[in-house]
Amino acid sequence: MILINTYQELVEKLKQFGVAEDHLPSIDQPKVVLEKEVKVFNSDFNILQLSLLYSMVTVEEWQDEKSFYIIWKNTDLKSNLKRFVLYYNQQKGILRRKYVYRNNTEPRKEEKRSVSKEQLIADASRGMLAILTEGFKQMD
């Protein structure tokens, strides 16, 4: 069973989570910016990220949107990771991860193809993190 959210329900969830007003998505742009301590290889982080992506792709008003962005601004200044971006293009079935580093280190980009919206929703509803953690290939 797919739980369809409305845009307003998503905004309310994000506010409860502590997303700043100026980082909330607009109805015409499915992009969320979060300022949190980012640990990309931590299962709690990936559960949160998968849950958020699921909530975004099931927003009723966004059913026909081409792509979705989740941008994590890392508040841990001791970490070399400045920002982590998760991008999903539902038309092409592409998931991308981008790691942006401090200290002028070149960003790292990874991509996973053939990720249908149905597969993403099914895996997210079962809490299967592999869709976000396995099968990515480095991009040039």
Sequence and secondary structure as in RCSB ss.txt:
>XXXX:A:sequence
MILINTYQELVEKLKQFGVAEDHLPSIDQPKVVLEKEVKVFNSDFNILQLSLLYSMVTVEEWQDEKSFYIIWKNT
DLKSNLKRFVLYYNQQKGILRRKYVYRNNTEPRKEEKRSVSKEQLIADASRGMLAILTEGFKQMD
>XXXX:A:secstr
    B HHHHHHHHHHHT  GGGS BTTB EEEEEE   TT HHHHHHHHHHHHHHHTBGGGTT SEEEEEEEE 
 TTSSEEEEEEEEETTTTEEEEEEEESTT   EEEEE    HHHHHHHHHTT THHHHSS EE  
